[in-house]
């Protein structure tokens, strides 16, 4: 778990583990932020139910948490362009 920011605001984010990595740290993070509306597949994908519908994250993508907007998923390449570690 880490805090990231862009020029407008701060978010919490966690990079989804790759298939050969344990999901335990992600599950701890998800529990800490009460992320309950998600399912996980054996290939490492995750499906999160958001207010805008379901979003799919793949290993290496980031799950973002914003207090105002809730959870969403951002692909790694886009995340690295928008956010920087705090």
Buried (B, 14 or more C-beta within 10 A) or exposed (E): BEEBEEEEEEBBBBBBBEEEEEBEEBEEBBEEBEBEEBEBEEEBBBBBBBEEEEBEBBBBBBBBBEEEEBBBBBEBEEBEEBBEEE
